[in-house]
Amino acid sequence: MGTTYSWVAAANASVSGESTVAVASGTITDILNNITNADQIVVYTVIPTSSQGCVGDPFTVSVTVRPEPKGFNDPLPIVCSDATVNYDLATNIANIGAGGNNLVAGTTYSWVATDNPSVTGETLVAANTSVINDILNNVTGSNQVVVYTIIPTSANGCIGDAFTVSVTVRPEPIGLADTDAVCSDEQINYNIQTRNINLLGNSVASQFTYTVVSSDPGNVSVAGKNRPVASNAAITDTYTNRTSVDVLITYTITPFSTTEIARARHLMW
């Protein structure tokens, strides 16, 4: 039987995982964790003992522990449907007050989204950019959450613990092309919210702008009929058609939720 060893670490308040009670082993096997933003040193004092029981002089092993980048789970980001997430991962790491450690210089990132079947546009294969730049689309009638898992790696190759960014995606209002018919000099009474968004779309409370085009502007003018300022008011226009054929008035409507412009839909009369 050869030389045996007893070793113990001096506690370092900035490191966890060091053995501060003597261990009898030929190998120092501590798993040291450093989530500061600078190198830390853990000093081990080792006492060797020969097979004949002769105790040698203590010696030290000083282990430099490079830091790992540390982020925090962020549940706060909110985007509208069809908007870019634009989440800067370095800003997360830099936020010491929320749990980051500001080990930003040289840190790289691998991130991936967990699939939400009610959302499209999320990245489901690991990406390696420092900004989450997905454009998320939510056409349900309610908020949806997309959870991203991020693994940071320092410039020295130290891999940090995974953290999450949970992005709430607000829905965009959806309408569908529709038709209506009125007589000359009869007022249109088309409630865009109830007759279209609620009945044909996804029921997201909305306001609307629109532009209006006539198929025969020389005989049936639409001058002054555009709605440039969003409103939830119904379409209540009246037109006079003294020709012998139908004239088509087309409203191209843009619905707004409280925070987003949805894609244009056409309503045709």
MARKOL-143241 format. One record per residue (C-alpha): residue in three letters; z, x, y. Coordinates in steps of 0.5 Angstrom, whole numbers, padded with zeros to 4 digits, always signed. Example, Ala and Ser with C-alpha at 12.3 -4.5 7.8 and 13.67 -1.06 7.14 Angstrom:
<rs>
ALA+0016+0025-0009/SER+0014+0027-0002/
</rs>
This chain:
<rs>
MET+0000+0000+0000/GLY-0002+0003+0007/THR+0000+0002+0014/THR+0003-0005+0016/TYR+0003-0007+0023/SER+0007-0012+0028/TRP+0004-0014+0034/VAL+0006-0019+0040/ALA+0002-0020+0046/ALA+0005-0020+0053/ALA+0004-0027+0056/ASN-0001-0028+0061/ALA+0000-0034+0065/SER-0008-0035+0066/VAL-0010-0035+0059/SER-0008-0039+0053/GLY-0008-0037+0046/GLU-0004-0031+0046/SER+0001-0030+0041/THR+0008-0028+0044/VAL+0012-0028+0038/ALA+0011-0022+0033/VAL+0006-0023+0028/ALA+0005-0018+0022/SER-0002-0017+0021/GLY-0007-0012+0021/THR-0012-0016+0025/ILE-0011-0019+0032/THR-0014-0026+0031/ASP-0012-0030+0037/ILE-0017-0034+0040/LEU-0016-0033+0048/ASN-0018-0038+0053/ASN-0019-0036+0060/ILE-0021-0042+0065/THR-0020-0038+0071/ASN-0026-0036+0075/ALA-0024-0028+0074/ASP-0023-0023+0068/GLN-0016-0023+0065/ILE-0013-0018+0061/VAL-0008-0020+0055/VAL-0004-0013+0053/TYR-0002-0013+0046/THR+0004-0008+0044/VAL+0003-0006+0037/ILE+0008-0002+0032/PRO+0005+0001+0026/THR+0009+0002+0020/SER+0007+0007+0014/SER+0008+0005+0007/GLN+0014+0010+0006/GLY+0017+0006+0012/CYS+0016+0011+0018/VAL+0016+0007+0024/GLY+0011+0010+0029/ASP+0011+0010+0036/PRO+0008+0003+0040/PHE+0001+0003+0043/THR-0002-0002+0047/VAL-0009-0006+0046/SER-0011-0009+0052/VAL-0016-0015+0051/THR-0021-0017+0057/VAL-0022-0024+0057/ARG-0028-0026+0061/PRO-0028-0033+0064/GLU-0032-0039+0061/PRO-0034-0044+0066/LYS-0030-0051+0066/GLY-0033-0057+0069/PHE-0030-0064+0069/ASN-0032-0071+0066/ASP-0035-0075+0072/PRO-0035-0082+0071/LEU-0037-0084+0079/PRO-0045-0083+0080/ILE-0049-0089+0081/VAL-0056-0090+0082/CYS-0061-0095+0083/SER-0066-0097+0078/ASP-0072-0092+0079/ALA-0068-0087+0083/THR-0067-0080+0081/VAL-0060-0078+0078/ASN-0060-0072+0082/TYR-0054-0069+0080/ASP-0052-0062+0081/LEU-0048-0059+0075/ALA-0046-0053+0079/THR-0043-0058+0084/ASN-0039-0060+0078/ILE-0036-0054+0076/ALA-0035-0052+0084/ASN-0030-0058+0085/ILE-0023-0054+0083/GLY-0020-0061+0086/ALA-0023-0065+0080/GLY-0022-0060+0075/GLY-0028-0055+0075/ASN-0026-0047+0076/ASN-0032-0045+0081/LEU-0035-0040+0076/VAL-0042-0042+0079/ALA-0045-0035+0080/GLY-0050-0034+0074/THR-0048-0040+0070/THR-0053-0044+0066/TYR-0053-0051+0063/SER-0055-0055+0057/TRP-0055-0062+0058/VAL-0057-0068+0054/ALA-0056-0076+0055/THR-0054-0081+0049/ASP-0059-0086+0048/ASN-0058-0093+0052/PRO-0063-0098+0049/SER-0062-0102+0055/VAL-0065-0096+0060/THR-0071-0092+0060/GLY-0072-0085+0062/GLU-0066-0081+0060/THR-0067-0074+0057/LEU-0065-0075+0049/VAL-0067-0067+0048/ALA-0063-0062+0051/ALA-0065-0059+0058/ASN-0063-0053+0061/THR-0064-0054+0068/SER-0058-0054+0073/VAL-0060-0061+0076/ILE-0060-0068+0072/ASN-0066-0070+0075/ASP-0068-0076+0070/ILE-0071-0082+0073/LEU-0067-0088+0070/ASN-0070-0095+0069/ASN-0066-0101+0068/VAL-0069-0108+0068/THR-0063-0112+0065/GLY-0059-0116+0069/SER-0053-0112+0069/ASN-0051-0105+0071/GLN-0052-0100+0065/VAL-0049-0093+0064/VAL-0052-0087+0061/VAL-0047-0081+0059/TYR-0050-0074+0059/THR-0046-0069+0055/ILE-0046-0062+0059/ILE-0045-0055+0056/PRO-0044-0049+0061/THR-0045-0042+0059/SER-0043-0036+0064/ALA-0047-0030+0066/ASN-0043-0026+0061/GLY-0045-0031+0055/CYS-0038-0035+0055/ILE-0039-0042+0053/GLY-0035-0047+0056/ASP-0032-0053+0053/ALA-0037-0059+0054/PHE-0036-0064+0059/THR-0039-0071+0061/VAL-0043-0074+0067/SER-0043-0082+0066/VAL-0048-0085+0071/THR-0048-0092+0072/VAL-0055-0095+0073/ARG-0056-0101+0077/PRO-0061-0106+0075/GLU-0067-0108+0079/PRO-0069-0115+0080/ILE-0075-0117+0076/GLY-0080-0122+0078/LEU-0087-0125+0074/ALA-0093-0127+0077/ASP-0093-0134+0078/THR-0098-0140+0081/ASP-0097-0146+0085/ALA-0101-0152+0088/VAL-0100-0156+0094/CYS-0104-0160+0098/SER-0107-0159+0105/ASP-0102-0160+0110/GLU-0096-0160+0105/GLN-0090-0155+0106/ILE-0090-0150+0100/ASN-0082-0150+0097/TYR-0082-0144+0093/ASN-0075-0141+0092/ILE-0077-0134+0090/GLN-0070-0133+0087/THR-0069-0139+0083/ARG-0076-0141+0081/ASN-0078-0134+0079/ILE-0073-0128+0079/ASN-0068-0133+0075/LEU-0073-0137+0071/LEU-0078-0132+0069/GLY-0074-0125+0071/ASN-0068-0122+0070/SER-0063-0126+0075/VAL-0061-0120+0079/ALA-0059-0123+0086/SER-0064-0121+0091/GLN-0067-0122+0098/PHE-0075-0121+0099/THR-0080-0119+0103/TYR-0088-0121+0102/THR-0095-0120+0105/VAL-0100-0126+0105/VAL-0107-0126+0104/SER-0112-0132+0104/SER-0118-0132+0100/ASP-0122-0135+0106/PRO-0118-0133+0112/GLY-0124-0136+0117/ASN-0122-0143+0115/VAL-0115-0142+0113/SER-0111-0137+0117/VAL-0105-0133+0114/ALA-0103-0130+0121/GLY-0096-0129+0122/LYS-0094-0131+0115/ASN-0092-0124+0113/ARG-0084-0123+0112/PRO-0083-0116+0114/VAL-0075-0117+0114/ALA-0072-0118+0107/SER-0069-0125+0106/ASN-0067-0130+0101/ALA-0070-0136+0104/ALA-0075-0140+0100/ILE-0083-0140+0102/THR-0084-0146+0106/ASP-0090-0145+0109/THR-0096-0150+0111/TYR-0103-0149+0111/THR-0109-0153+0113/ASN-0115-0153+0109/ARG-0121-0157+0111/THR-0126-0154+0107/SER-0129-0158+0100/VAL-0126-0152+0096/ASP-0119-0149+0094/VAL-0117-0143+0098/LEU-0112-0138+0095/ILE-0106-0136+0098/THR-0103-0130+0095/TYR-0096-0127+0097/THR-0094-0120+0094/ILE-0087-0120+0094/THR-0082-0114+0094/PRO-0075-0116+0091/PHE-0069-0112+0094/SER-0062-0112+0090/THR-0057-0110+0094/THR-0059-0102+0094/GLU-0066-0102+0091/ILE-0073-0104+0092/ALA-0076-0106+0086/ARG-0083-0106+0084/ALA-0088-0111+0087/ARG-0090-0117+0084/HIS-0095-0122+0086/LEU-0094-0130+0087/MET-0101-0133+0087/TRP-0102-0140+0090/
</rs>
